[in-house]
Amino acid sequence: MQRPTAIVTGGSRGIGRAIALDLARTHTVIATYKDRRDAAETLKTEAGVEIFQCDVSLSGDRAALIGFARARFPRLDLLVNNAGMAPRERRDVLVATEESFDELIATNLKGPHFLTREAARWMLEARSGLEARSGLQTLGRIVFISSISAYAVSPNRADYCISKAGLSMSAAVWAGRLAAEQVRVFEIRPGIIRTDMIAEVAKNYEERITAGLVPQRRMGETADVARAVRAIADGLLDYSTGQVINVDGGFHLRSL
């Protein structure tokens, strides 16, 4: 029996790598990378995944990725929109540049939004011959990896926060549009996760977490996010389309 197929964008490092490694146990995985082919090659060796160079901000690269997958597999079961970037410089919103804003919107929001469009079109082709509208048949699953920055304000990286807030709405729009089509869409909001993206400020975060910033009093690990994707991939949340899953150690909780 053919294994289900998954695409994980930004799969060579950090959260994406952890997701790709976990999914490779049960899925045939295509993991994308932008620049770090060396990291992608080690992932391929370690987990046996397919790798594909893709800058999700570029329409041509998105089309090439879907074309690559279509040429090898009859259907797509899971898309994980993970690829994203932090601003190249943390700068106060009063002096941050339009160039940085444009780059982050293109990569963190426009890219996954339109990649989802192409993936969803492919998933919906599986309706042929299936009783998809019975409410029991799932044609595919789509995951958006957003961030607590979708709602937590950081004035020194406003472009990142705005891109993630937009991504959160994109996930909701797609969940609403595809629900009756039996494609399930989810948003996962990681909190402060130990990756190279936060390496420069990790010490500051550790001190703030110890002081109570995160109720569970520890930094998150990439495996924490991968486990949430695993639950979705295994169909455990198929009656919860549109759900926002906080993987943040309780950061989202409000208390008096």
C-alpha positions as CSV (number, residue, x, y, z in Angstrom):
1,M,0.0,0.0,0.0
2,Q,1.4,3.4,-1.0
3,R,2.5,5.7,1.7
4,P,0.8,9.1,1.9
5,T,2.7,12.0,0.5
6,A,3.6,15.1,2.4
7,I,5.3,18.4,1.4
8,V,7.1,20.3,4.2
9,T,8.4,23.7,3.2
10,G,11.6,24.9,4.9
11,G,12.3,21.4,5.9
12,S,16.1,21.4,6.1
13,R,16.5,23.1,9.5
14,G,14.8,24.0,12.7
15,I,11.1,23.2,13.1
16,G,10.7,22.1,9.5
17,R,13.5,19.5,9.9
18,A,11.9,18.1,13.0
19,I,8.5,17.8,11.2
20,A,10.1,16.2,8.2
21,L,12.0,13.7,10.3
22,D,8.9,12.7,12.2
23,L,6.6,12.4,9.1
24,A,9.2,10.3,7.2
25,R,8.3,7.4,9.5
26,T,4.9,7.1,7.8
27,H,4.9,9.4,4.8
28,T,6.8,9.9,1.6
29,V,8.1,13.4,2.3
30,I,9.3,16.2,0.0
31,A,11.3,18.7,2.1
32,T,12.1,22.1,0.5
33,Y,15.1,24.3,1.2
34,K,16.1,27.7,0.0
35,D,19.8,28.1,0.4
36,R,21.2,25.5,2.7
37,R,21.5,22.5,0.4
38,D,24.1,21.0,2.8
39,A,21.5,20.8,5.5
40,A,18.9,19.4,3.1
41,E,21.3,16.7,2.0
42,T,21.9,15.6,5.5
43,L,18.2,15.4,6.0
44,K,17.9,13.3,2.9
45,T,20.6,10.9,4.1
46,E,19.1,10.7,7.6
47,A,15.5,10.2,6.8
48,G,15.3,9.2,3.1
49,V,13.2,12.2,2.2
50,E,13.1,13.9,-1.2
51,I,14.6,17.4,-1.2
52,F,13.7,20.3,-3.5
53,Q,15.1,23.8,-3.7
54,C,12.3,26.3,-3.5
55,D,12.0,30.0,-2.5
56,V,8.3,30.1,-1.6
57,S,8.1,33.8,-2.2
58,L,8.5,33.1,-6.0
59,S,5.6,31.9,-8.0
60,G,7.9,30.1,-10.4
61,D,9.5,28.1,-7.6
62,R,6.1,27.3,-6.1
63,A,4.8,26.0,-9.5
64,A,8.0,24.0,-9.9
65,L,7.6,22.4,-6.5
66,I,4.1,21.2,-7.2
67,G,5.2,20.0,-10.7
68,F,8.0,18.0,-9.1
69,A,5.6,16.4,-6.7
70,R,2.9,15.7,-9.3
71,A,5.5,14.0,-11.5
72,R,6.3,11.5,-8.8
73,F,3.1,10.9,-6.8
74,P,-0.6,10.4,-7.7
75,R,-1.9,12.6,-4.9
76,L,-0.9,15.0,-2.1
77,D,-2.1,14.1,1.4
78,L,-0.5,16.7,3.5
79,L,1.1,20.2,3.0
80,V,3.0,21.8,5.9
81,N,3.5,25.5,5.3
82,N,6.6,26.0,7.5
83,A,9.1,28.0,5.4
84,G,9.5,31.5,6.8
85,M,12.1,34.0,7.9
86,A,12.8,36.6,10.5
87,P,13.8,40.1,9.6
88,R,17.5,40.4,8.6
89,E,17.8,43.1,11.3
90,R,15.6,43.8,14.3
91,R,14.8,47.5,13.9
92,D,12.3,49.7,15.6
93,V,9.1,50.2,13.7
94,L,9.9,53.9,13.3
95,V,13.0,53.1,11.2
96,A,12.3,49.6,9.8
97,T,12.5,49.6,6.0
98,E,9.9,48.9,3.3
99,E,12.3,46.4,1.7
100,S,12.3,44.3,4.9
101,F,8.5,44.5,5.1
102,D,8.1,43.4,1.4
103,E,10.6,40.5,1.9
104,L,8.8,39.1,4.9
105,I,5.3,39.5,3.5
106,A,6.4,37.7,0.3
107,T,8.0,34.8,2.2
108,N,5.9,34.4,5.3
109,L,2.5,35.3,3.9
110,K,2.2,35.5,0.1
111,G,4.2,32.3,-0.5
112,P,2.3,29.9,1.7
113,H,-1.0,31.5,0.8
114,F,-0.6,30.8,-2.9
115,L,1.2,27.5,-2.4
116,T,-1.9,26.4,-0.5
117,R,-4.0,27.4,-3.5
118,E,-2.0,25.1,-5.8
119,A,-1.9,22.2,-3.3
120,A,-5.6,22.5,-2.6
121,R,-6.4,22.3,-6.3
122,W,-4.4,19.1,-6.5
123,M,-6.1,17.6,-3.4
124,L,-9.5,18.4,-4.8
125,E,-8.8,16.3,-7.9
126,A,-9.1,13.3,-5.7
127,R,-12.8,13.9,-5.4
128,S,-13.3,11.9,-8.6
129,G,-14.7,8.5,-7.7
130,L,-14.9,9.2,-4.0
131,E,-17.9,10.0,-1.8
132,A,-16.1,13.1,-0.6
133,R,-19.2,14.9,0.5
134,S,-20.3,12.2,2.9
135,G,-18.4,14.1,5.5
136,L,-16.3,11.1,6.3
137,Q,-13.7,11.1,3.5
138,T,-10.7,13.4,4.0
139,L,-9.1,14.4,0.8
140,G,-6.1,16.2,2.3
141,R,-4.7,18.2,5.2
142,I,-3.0,21.5,5.3
143,V,-1.0,23.0,8.2
144,F,0.1,26.6,8.6
145,I,3.0,27.1,11.0
146,S,2.5,30.6,12.2
147,S,3.7,32.0,15.5
148,I,2.7,33.6,18.8
149,S,3.8,36.8,17.0
150,A,0.5,36.6,15.1
151,Y,-0.9,38.4,18.2
152,A,2.1,39.3,20.5
153,V,3.5,42.7,19.7
154,S,7.2,43.1,19.0
155,P,7.9,46.7,17.9
156,N,11.5,45.8,16.8
157,R,10.2,43.3,14.3
158,A,6.8,44.6,13.3
159,D,7.2,43.2,9.8
160,Y,7.5,39.7,11.2
161,C,4.4,40.1,13.4
162,I,2.3,41.5,10.6
163,S,3.3,38.7,8.3
164,K,2.3,36.1,10.9
165,A,-0.9,37.8,11.7
166,G,-1.8,37.7,8.0
167,L,-0.8,34.1,7.8
168,S,-3.2,33.3,10.6
169,M,-6.0,34.8,8.6
170,S,-4.9,33.0,5.5
171,A,-5.2,29.7,7.4
172,A,-8.7,30.6,8.6
173,V,-9.8,31.6,5.1
174,W,-8.6,28.3,3.6
175,A,-10.2,26.3,6.5
176,G,-13.5,28.0,5.8
177,R,-13.3,27.6,2.0
178,L,-12.2,23.9,2.0
179,A,-14.2,22.5,4.9
180,A,-17.1,21.3,2.8
181,E,-14.6,19.9,0.3
182,Q,-13.2,17.6,2.9
183,V,-9.7,19.2,3.1
184,R,-8.8,20.0,6.7
185,V,-6.8,23.1,7.5
186,F,-5.0,23.9,10.8
187,E,-2.9,26.6,12.2
188,I,-0.1,25.8,14.7
189,R,1.3,28.7,16.7
190,P,4.7,27.8,18.1
191,G,5.9,29.9,21.0
192,I,9.6,30.4,21.8
193,I,11.2,27.4,20.2
194,R,14.9,26.6,20.4
195,T,16.1,27.1,16.8
196,D,18.9,29.0,15.1
197,M,16.3,31.7,14.3
198,I,16.5,32.9,17.9
199,A,20.1,32.0,18.6
200,E,21.2,35.6,19.0
201,V,18.6,36.4,21.6
202,A,18.2,32.9,23.2
203,K,19.9,34.0,26.5
204,N,17.5,36.9,26.9
205,Y,14.5,34.5,26.2
206,E,15.9,32.0,28.7
207,E,16.1,34.6,31.4
208,R,12.6,35.9,30.7
209,I,11.2,32.3,30.7
210,T,12.8,31.6,34.0
211,A,11.1,34.8,35.4
212,G,7.7,33.5,34.3
213,L,7.2,34.6,30.7
214,V,6.1,31.1,29.8
215,P,4.0,29.3,32.4
216,Q,5.6,25.9,31.8
217,R,9.0,27.6,32.5
218,R,10.9,26.1,29.6
219,M,11.7,26.9,26.1
220,G,10.0,24.8,23.5
221,E,11.8,22.3,21.3
222,T,11.2,21.6,17.6
223,A,9.9,18.1,18.6
224,D,7.0,19.8,20.4
225,V,5.8,21.3,17.2
226,A,6.4,18.1,15.2
227,R,4.2,16.2,17.6
228,A,1.3,18.6,16.9
229,V,1.8,18.0,13.2
230,R,1.8,14.3,13.8
231,A,-1.6,14.4,15.5
232,I,-3.0,16.2,12.4
233,A,-1.2,13.9,9.9
234,D,-2.7,10.8,11.7
235,G,-6.2,12.2,11.4
236,L,-6.8,12.6,15.1
237,L,-8.2,16.2,14.6
238,D,-10.2,15.7,11.4
239,Y,-13.3,17.1,13.0
240,S,-11.5,20.2,14.2
241,T,-10.8,22.0,10.9
242,G,-9.8,25.6,11.4
243,Q,-8.4,25.0,14.8
244,V,-5.5,27.0,16.2
245,I,-3.1,24.8,18.1
246,N,-0.9,26.7,20.5
247,V,2.5,25.0,21.1
248,D,3.8,27.6,23.5
249,G,4.1,26.3,27.0
250,G,1.0,28.3,28.0
251,F,2.2,31.7,26.7
252,H,-1.2,32.5,25.3
253,L,-2.9,32.2,28.7
254,R,-4.0,35.4,30.4
255,S,-4.0,35.6,34.2
256,L,-4.6,38.2,36.9
